[in-house]
């Protein structure tokens, strides 16, 4: 299934690159990277050449792997053309490891939090992972989780602020099982967003509980041929299903207050309104007493004058 999807994407790319929108395409390249672009994107293409060595170094520090390939980066100015490739309005970029290819929808690069540098780093991370973990062993959730992790949480899709989809799914007990996120993600919509949010959340949980080395050890074992189940067990000393259980429990604990508030919202609002009413009642009594004391003082003063 995954191979069929990649083949479909490659065929569409071939058609686009030979079509009218890329008839006047340009190329910048050096010994590290090839950048293809339309004339209006000359400056962004030069930016790719400039930041690429820096991104390589950052990935080397984070993952411990040196880039041994020369990728091709395509900057697409037309969102309509890019959607034909990605199949979703949410997607901002894609990586095709079989071709060492990165395609970026530049029209979305000025929308927070996306930047060309961070997006390029995220997609190059995908290529790195697939170069070092060949044979289809890399589960999709780990692939996407790690690449969000190295970019500080940036995904390649338009997600919601504060991971609201993950919070909602936790409260409603609708989290997607990790096993279902191994081969592929949902095609579109909130389930796709949830898949991305779950992926980064799991990797961040591993880092929190076992350190960054917990993540890199899993990747290193997998680069030597281990399955994800074996790599997790060797690196974290717990099986993958136990890791998932603990991660889910951590989410429930994080959202317990949100759950309490959502389940008791009307009672809390009623109690708050009652407190305000009581406060208002005592404030009114205080004012009435003050007026009464003032009137008595005024009457006493008048009587003394008479």
C-alpha positions as CSV (number, residue, x, y, z in Angstrom):
1,X,0.0,0.0,0.0
2,X,2.7,2.5,1.0
3,X,4.7,1.6,-2.2
4,X,1.6,2.2,-4.3
5,X,1.1,5.7,-2.7
6,X,4.8,6.6,-3.3
7,X,4.5,5.5,-6.9
8,X,1.4,7.5,-7.4
9,X,3.1,10.6,-5.9
10,X,6.1,10.2,-8.2
11,X,4.0,9.9,-11.3
12,X,2.1,13.1,-10.4
13,X,5.5,14.8,-9.8
14,X,6.7,13.7,-13.1
15,X,3.7,15.1,-14.8
16,X,3.9,18.4,-13.0
17,X,7.6,18.9,-13.6
18,X,7.1,18.4,-17.3
19,X,3.9,20.5,-17.4
20,X,3.4,24.2,-18.1
21,X,3.8,25.3,-14.4
22,X,7.4,24.0,-14.5
23,X,8.2,24.7,-18.2
24,X,10.4,27.7,-17.1
25,X,11.8,26.0,-14.0
26,X,15.2,26.9,-12.7
27,X,17.8,24.9,-10.7
28,X,20.4,25.9,-8.1
29,X,22.8,23.3,-6.8
30,X,26.0,22.6,-4.9
31,X,27.7,19.5,-3.7
32,X,25.2,19.0,-1.0
33,X,21.8,19.7,-2.4
34,X,19.8,20.4,-5.7
35,X,17.0,23.0,-5.6
36,X,14.4,23.2,-8.3
37,X,12.1,26.2,-8.4
38,X,10.1,28.7,-10.5
39,X,11.6,32.1,-11.2
40,X,9.6,34.0,-8.5
41,X,11.1,31.7,-5.9
42,X,14.8,32.5,-6.6
43,X,15.4,34.0,-3.2
44,X,13.9,31.1,-1.3
45,X,15.9,28.7,-3.4
46,X,19.1,30.6,-2.4
47,X,17.9,30.4,1.2
48,X,17.8,26.6,0.9
49,X,21.4,26.5,-0.3
50,X,22.4,28.7,2.6
51,X,20.7,26.9,5.5
52,X,21.1,23.4,4.3
53,X,24.6,22.9,5.8
54,X,23.4,24.3,9.1
55,X,20.4,21.9,9.1
56,X,22.7,19.0,8.4
57,X,24.8,19.8,11.4
58,X,21.7,20.2,13.7
59,X,20.4,16.8,12.6
60,X,23.9,15.3,13.1
61,X,23.9,16.6,16.7
62,X,20.3,15.4,17.4
63,X,20.3,12.0,15.7
64,X,24.0,11.2,15.5
65,X,23.8,10.4,11.8
66,X,25.7,12.1,9.0
67,X,24.0,12.8,5.7
68,X,25.4,10.5,3.0
69,X,23.1,11.5,0.1
70,X,22.4,14.5,-2.0
71,X,18.7,15.3,-1.9
72,X,16.6,17.3,-4.4
73,X,14.3,20.0,-3.1
74,X,11.4,21.3,-5.1
75,X,9.8,24.6,-4.2
76,X,6.2,24.7,-5.4
77,X,4.6,28.2,-5.7
78,X,1.1,27.0,-6.7
79,X,-1.0,25.5,-3.9
80,X,-3.3,23.9,-6.4
81,X,-0.4,22.0,-8.0
82,X,0.9,20.9,-4.6
83,X,-2.5,19.6,-3.5
84,X,-2.5,17.3,-6.4
85,X,0.7,15.8,-5.0
86,X,-0.2,15.7,-1.3
87,X,-3.9,15.1,-1.6
88,X,-4.7,17.3,1.4
89,X,-5.0,21.1,2.1
90,X,-3.4,20.5,5.5
91,X,-0.1,19.3,4.2
92,X,2.7,21.8,3.8
93,X,5.5,19.5,2.5
94,X,6.3,15.9,1.7
95,X,9.4,13.7,1.6
96,X,9.8,10.8,-0.8
97,X,12.7,8.7,0.6
98,X,13.0,6.4,-2.5
99,X,13.9,9.4,-4.6
100,X,15.8,11.5,-1.9
101,X,13.1,14.1,-2.8
102,X,11.5,16.9,-0.8
103,X,8.6,18.9,-2.1
104,X,7.6,22.1,-0.3
105,X,4.4,24.2,-0.7
106,X,6.1,27.6,-0.5
107,X,2.7,29.4,-0.4
108,X,2.3,28.1,3.2
109,X,5.8,29.1,4.4
110,X,4.7,32.5,5.7
111,X,2.0,31.1,7.8
112,X,2.9,30.7,11.5
113,X,4.6,28.5,12.7
114,X,6.0,27.4,9.4
115,X,9.3,28.6,8.1
116,X,11.3,27.4,5.1
117,X,14.2,26.3,7.3
118,X,12.1,24.4,9.9
119,X,10.1,22.7,7.2
120,X,13.2,21.7,5.3
121,X,14.7,20.3,8.5
122,X,11.6,18.3,9.2
123,X,11.5,16.7,5.7
124,X,15.3,16.1,5.6
125,X,14.8,14.2,8.9
126,X,12.4,11.9,7.1
127,X,15.1,11.2,4.4
128,X,17.7,10.6,7.1
129,X,15.5,8.1,9.0
130,X,14.7,6.1,5.9
131,X,18.3,6.0,4.8
132,X,19.5,4.6,8.1
133,X,16.4,2.4,8.8
134,X,15.7,0.7,5.4
135,X,13.4,-2.1,4.5
136,X,10.1,-0.6,5.7
137,X,10.9,-1.3,9.4
138,X,10.2,2.3,10.5
139,X,6.6,2.7,11.8
140,X,4.9,5.9,10.6
141,X,4.2,7.2,14.2
142,X,7.9,7.0,15.0
143,X,8.9,8.5,11.7
144,X,6.6,11.5,12.2
145,X,7.1,11.8,15.9
146,X,10.9,12.0,15.6
147,X,10.8,14.5,12.8
148,X,8.5,16.8,14.8
149,X,10.7,16.2,17.8
150,X,13.9,17.5,16.0
151,X,12.1,20.6,14.9
152,X,10.6,21.5,18.3
153,X,7.2,20.1,17.6
154,X,6.6,21.4,14.1
155,X,4.6,19.0,11.9
156,X,4.3,19.1,8.1
157,X,0.5,19.7,8.4
158,X,-1.6,22.6,9.7
159,X,-2.4,21.5,13.2
160,X,-4.4,23.2,16.0
161,X,-2.9,25.3,18.8
162,X,-2.0,23.6,22.0
163,X,-2.7,20.1,20.6
164,X,-6.4,20.6,21.2
165,X,-7.2,17.5,19.1
166,X,-5.1,15.3,21.4
167,X,-6.7,16.8,24.5
168,X,-10.2,16.2,23.1
169,X,-9.3,12.6,22.1
170,X,-7.9,11.9,25.6
171,X,-10.9,13.3,27.4
172,X,-13.3,11.3,25.1
173,X,-11.2,8.2,25.1
174,X,-10.8,8.3,21.3
175,X,-7.0,8.0,21.0
176,X,-5.8,5.9,18.0
177,X,-3.9,2.8,18.9
178,X,-0.2,3.0,18.1
179,X,-0.4,-0.2,16.1
180,X,-2.9,1.4,13.8
181,X,-0.4,4.2,13.2
182,X,2.4,1.9,12.1
183,X,1.7,1.5,8.4
184,X,-0.2,4.7,7.5
185,X,-2.1,7.7,8.9
186,X,-5.7,8.7,8.3
187,X,-6.1,10.5,5.0
188,X,-7.5,13.8,6.2
189,X,-9.4,15.8,8.8
190,X,-9.1,15.6,12.5
191,X,-8.0,12.0,12.6
192,X,-4.9,13.0,10.5
193,X,-4.2,15.9,12.9
194,X,-4.6,13.5,15.9
195,X,-2.2,11.0,14.4
196,X,0.5,13.7,14.1
197,X,-0.2,15.0,17.6
198,X,-0.1,11.5,19.1
199,X,3.2,10.8,17.3
200,X,5.1,13.8,18.8
201,X,3.4,13.2,22.2
202,X,4.8,9.6,22.4
203,X,8.3,10.7,21.4
204,X,8.2,13.5,23.9
205,X,7.1,11.1,26.6
206,X,10.0,8.9,25.8
207,X,12.4,11.8,26.1
208,X,10.8,12.9,29.4
209,X,10.9,9.5,31.0
210,X,14.1,8.0,29.5
211,X,16.0,11.0,28.2
212,X,16.8,12.0,24.6
213,X,19.1,9.0,24.5
214,X,16.0,6.8,24.8
215,X,14.8,8.1,21.5
216,X,18.2,7.8,19.7
217,X,18.9,4.3,21.1
218,X,15.6,3.1,19.6
219,X,16.7,4.5,16.2
220,X,20.2,3.1,16.5
221,X,18.9,-0.4,17.2
222,X,16.5,-0.2,14.3
223,X,19.3,1.0,12.0
224,X,21.0,-2.3,12.8
225,X,18.0,-4.3,11.8
226,X,15.9,-4.5,14.9
227,X,12.1,-4.3,14.8
228,X,10.5,-1.4,16.6
229,X,9.3,-3.8,19.3
230,X,12.8,-5.2,19.9
231,X,14.4,-1.7,19.7
232,X,12.0,-0.3,22.3
233,X,12.5,-3.3,24.7
234,X,16.3,-3.1,24.4
235,X,16.4,0.7,24.7
236,X,13.8,1.3,27.4
237,X,13.6,-2.1,29.0
238,X,9.8,-2.2,28.6
239,X,7.8,-3.6,25.7
240,X,6.1,-1.3,23.3
241,X,2.6,-2.1,24.6
242,X,3.7,-1.1,28.1
243,X,5.2,2.1,26.7
244,X,1.9,2.9,25.1
245,X,0.0,2.1,28.3
246,X,2.2,4.5,30.4
247,X,2.0,7.2,27.8
248,X,-1.8,7.0,27.7
249,X,-1.9,7.2,31.5
250,X,0.3,10.2,31.5
251,X,-2.1,12.0,29.1
252,X,-5.0,11.1,31.4
253,X,-3.2,12.6,34.4
254,X,-2.4,15.7,32.5
255,X,-6.0,16.2,31.5
256,X,-7.6,15.2,34.8
257,X,-8.4,18.9,35.7
258,X,-9.8,19.5,32.2
259,X,-11.9,16.4,32.6
260,X,-13.1,17.5,36.0
261,X,-14.1,20.9,34.7
262,X,-15.7,19.6,31.6
263,X,-17.7,16.9,33.5
264,X,-18.8,19.4,36.2
265,X,-19.1,22.6,34.2
266,X,-22.7,23.4,35.1
267,X,-22.2,22.6,38.8
268,X,-19.1,24.8,38.9
269,X,-20.9,27.7,37.1
270,X,-23.8,27.3,39.5
271,X,-21.5,27.4,42.5
272,X,-19.6,30.3,41.2
273,X,-22.9,32.2,40.6
274,X,-24.1,31.3,44.1
275,X,-20.8,32.7,45.6
276,X,-21.3,35.9,43.6
277,X,-24.9,36.2,44.9
278,X,-23.8,35.7,48.5
279,X,-21.1,38.2,48.1
280,X,-23.5,40.7,46.6
281,X,-26.0,40.1,49.4
282,X,-23.4,40.8,52.2
283,X,-22.2,43.9,50.2
284,X,-25.8,45.2,50.1
285,X,-26.2,44.6,53.9
286,X,-23.0,46.5,54.5
287,X,-24.1,49.4,52.4
288,X,-27.6,49.5,54.1
289,X,-25.9,49.5,57.5
290,X,-23.6,52.3,56.4
291,X,-26.6,54.4,55.2
292,X,-28.4,53.7,58.5
293,X,-25.4,54.7,60.6
294,X,-25.1,57.8,58.5
295,X,-28.8,58.8,59.0
296,X,-28.6,58.2,62.8
297,X,-25.5,60.4,63.0
298,X,-27.3,63.1,61.0
299,X,-30.3,62.9,63.3
300,X,-28.2,63.2,66.4
301,X,-26.4,66.3,64.9
302,X,-29.8,68.0,64.2
303,X,-31.1,67.3,67.7
304,X,-28.0,68.8,69.3
305,X,-28.3,71.9,67.2
306,X,-31.9,72.3,68.3
